[in-house]
């Protein structure tokens, strides 16, 4: 009950971005851009591991040329949104919680109320919106980097023909069924992670 009212007041209240576009951009940098390093590094290595393990399994069936399809579908549908949400919760979520907890303990939130500024709109809303915007974008970056990391292992190390890697991936990935559903899934995760 109270959590839902808190969320509605923070997001749907008048001027819900608080101090305006500048605060939102600052939080997008803090939440999204500062999470890029861990997202990119994790994406590369997960894509590499997927390609290596997928190649080992598919080669026993004579289908090693389908490793690009397997890597892309696994990252876009499942691993991209889920792992990005876990990394985001660990890095950005804990930073947001610590920052807001510090403001509460030093009574900065009470000071804002005393001068007539709604802390939900000024402090919470920009952080929530930044999380909602950042996580789907980070999930797409994670998947793209993972697909590239998978191609590096499959093509350069394991000898999969580069054309078949990309062609099988292109023929099997559907924008609406795979990419869009992955983005929607990451948006739901963004909603849950930033709300909690």
C-alpha positions as CSV (number, residue, x, y, z in Angstrom):
1,X,0.0,0.0,0.0
2,X,2.4,2.6,1.2
3,X,5.1,1.5,-1.3
4,X,2.6,1.9,-4.2
5,X,1.6,5.4,-3.0
6,X,5.2,6.3,-2.7
7,X,5.9,5.2,-6.3
8,X,2.8,7.0,-7.7
9,X,3.7,10.2,-5.8
10,X,7.3,10.1,-7.0
11,X,6.6,9.3,-10.6
12,X,3.2,10.7,-11.4
13,X,3.2,13.8,-9.3
14,X,3.2,17.2,-10.9
15,X,6.7,18.1,-12.2
16,X,7.8,14.5,-11.3
17,X,11.4,15.0,-12.5
18,X,11.9,17.4,-9.5
19,X,14.5,19.9,-10.3
20,X,14.1,19.5,-14.1
21,X,16.0,17.9,-16.9
22,X,19.4,18.7,-15.4
23,X,18.9,16.4,-12.4
24,X,17.7,13.6,-14.7
25,X,20.8,14.0,-16.8
26,X,23.0,13.9,-13.7
27,X,21.3,10.8,-12.5
28,X,21.5,9.1,-15.9
29,X,25.2,9.7,-15.8
30,X,25.5,8.4,-12.3
31,X,23.3,5.4,-12.8
32,X,23.8,4.5,-16.4
33,X,27.1,5.8,-17.7
34,X,29.0,4.8,-14.5
35,X,27.6,1.2,-14.9
36,X,28.9,0.9,-18.4
37,X,32.3,-0.6,-17.6
38,X,31.0,-3.5,-15.6
39,X,28.2,-4.1,-18.2
40,X,30.6,-4.2,-21.1
41,X,33.3,-6.3,-19.4
42,X,30.7,-8.8,-18.2
43,X,28.9,-8.9,-21.6
44,X,32.2,-9.7,-23.5
45,X,33.1,-12.5,-21.2
46,X,29.6,-14.0,-21.0
47,X,29.4,-13.9,-24.8
48,X,32.8,-15.6,-25.0
49,X,31.8,-18.4,-22.6
50,X,28.5,-18.9,-24.4
51,X,30.3,-19.3,-27.7
52,X,32.8,-21.7,-26.3
53,X,30.3,-23.9,-24.5
54,X,27.8,-23.7,-27.4
55,X,30.5,-24.7,-29.9
56,X,31.4,-27.7,-27.8
57,X,27.8,-28.9,-27.5
58,X,26.8,-28.1,-31.1
59,X,29.9,-29.7,-32.6
60,X,28.9,-33.1,-31.3
61,X,25.8,-32.8,-33.5
62,X,27.7,-31.3,-36.5
63,X,25.9,-27.9,-36.1
64,X,28.8,-25.7,-34.9
65,X,27.9,-23.1,-37.6
66,X,24.8,-22.3,-35.6
67,X,26.8,-21.0,-32.7
68,X,26.0,-17.4,-33.7
69,X,22.3,-18.1,-33.6
70,X,22.6,-19.7,-30.1
71,X,24.7,-16.9,-28.7
72,X,22.4,-14.1,-30.0
73,X,19.1,-15.7,-29.0
74,X,20.4,-16.6,-25.5
75,X,21.7,-13.1,-24.9
76,X,18.8,-11.2,-26.4
77,X,16.0,-13.3,-24.9
78,X,17.3,-14.3,-21.5
79,X,20.8,-13.5,-20.3
80,X,21.0,-9.9,-21.4
81,X,18.1,-8.6,-19.4
82,X,18.6,-10.8,-16.4
83,X,22.4,-10.4,-15.9
84,X,22.2,-6.7,-16.7
85,X,19.5,-6.3,-14.0
86,X,21.6,-8.2,-11.5
87,X,24.7,-6.1,-12.3
88,X,22.6,-2.9,-12.2
89,X,21.1,-3.8,-8.8
90,X,24.5,-4.6,-7.4
91,X,26.2,-1.5,-8.7
92,X,23.7,1.3,-9.2
93,X,21.0,0.0,-6.8
94,X,23.3,-0.2,-3.9
95,X,24.8,3.2,-4.7
96,X,21.3,4.8,-4.8
97,X,20.3,3.2,-1.5
98,X,23.5,4.3,0.2
99,X,23.1,7.8,-1.1
100,X,19.5,8.2,0.0
101,X,20.2,6.5,3.3
102,X,23.0,9.0,3.9
103,X,20.7,11.9,3.1
104,X,18.1,10.5,5.5
105,X,20.6,10.0,8.4
106,X,22.1,13.5,8.0
107,X,18.6,14.9,7.8
108,X,19.0,16.5,4.4
109,X,15.5,15.2,3.4
110,X,14.0,16.9,6.4
111,X,15.8,20.1,5.5
112,X,14.4,19.9,2.0
113,X,10.9,19.6,3.4
114,X,11.5,22.6,5.7
115,X,12.3,24.8,2.7
116,X,9.2,23.6,0.8
117,X,10.9,21.2,-1.6
118,X,9.3,17.8,-1.9
119,X,12.1,15.2,-1.5
120,X,10.2,12.6,-3.5
121,X,10.1,14.8,-6.5
122,X,13.5,16.3,-6.1
123,X,15.6,13.3,-4.8
124,X,13.7,10.1,-5.6
125,X,11.9,10.8,-9.0
126,X,15.1,11.7,-11.0
127,X,16.8,8.5,-9.7
128,X,13.7,6.3,-10.5
129,X,13.4,7.7,-14.0
130,X,17.1,7.4,-14.6
131,X,16.9,3.7,-13.6
132,X,13.9,3.1,-15.9
133,X,15.7,4.7,-18.8
134,X,19.2,3.3,-18.2
135,X,18.6,-0.4,-17.6
136,X,17.0,-1.2,-21.0
137,X,19.7,0.7,-22.8
138,X,22.4,-1.2,-20.7
139,X,20.7,-4.5,-21.5
140,X,20.9,-3.8,-25.2
141,X,24.6,-2.8,-24.9
142,X,25.2,-6.0,-22.9
143,X,23.7,-8.2,-25.6
144,X,25.5,-6.5,-28.5
145,X,28.8,-6.6,-26.7
146,X,28.2,-10.3,-25.8
147,X,27.4,-11.2,-29.4
148,X,30.6,-9.5,-30.5
149,X,32.5,-11.4,-27.8
150,X,31.0,-14.6,-29.0
151,X,32.0,-13.9,-32.5
152,X,35.5,-13.3,-31.4
153,X,35.8,-16.7,-29.8
154,X,33.8,-18.6,-32.4
155,X,35.4,-17.1,-35.5
156,X,38.9,-16.2,-34.4
157,X,39.6,-19.1,-32.0
158,X,37.4,-22.0,-32.9
159,X,37.3,-21.6,-36.7
160,X,33.6,-21.0,-37.3
161,X,33.1,-19.3,-40.7
162,X,32.4,-15.7,-40.0
163,X,29.7,-15.4,-42.7
164,X,27.7,-18.3,-41.2
165,X,28.1,-16.9,-37.7
166,X,26.4,-13.6,-38.7
167,X,24.0,-15.0,-41.3
168,X,22.6,-17.7,-38.9
169,X,22.2,-15.0,-36.3
170,X,20.5,-12.6,-38.7
171,X,18.1,-15.2,-40.0
172,X,17.1,-16.4,-36.5
173,X,16.7,-13.2,-34.6
174,X,13.4,-11.5,-35.0
175,X,13.1,-7.9,-33.8
176,X,9.6,-8.2,-32.3
177,X,9.9,-11.6,-30.9
178,X,13.5,-11.5,-29.5
179,X,14.8,-7.9,-29.3
180,X,11.6,-6.2,-28.2
181,X,10.7,-8.8,-25.7
182,X,14.2,-8.6,-24.2
183,X,13.8,-4.8,-23.9
184,X,10.4,-5.2,-22.3
185,X,11.8,-7.7,-19.9
186,X,14.6,-5.4,-18.9
187,X,12.1,-2.5,-18.5
188,X,10.2,-4.6,-16.0
189,X,13.4,-5.4,-14.2
190,X,14.3,-1.7,-14.2
191,X,10.9,-0.9,-12.6
192,X,11.4,-3.6,-9.9
193,X,15.0,-2.8,-9.2
194,X,14.6,1.0,-8.9
195,X,11.4,0.7,-7.0
196,X,12.8,-1.6,-4.4
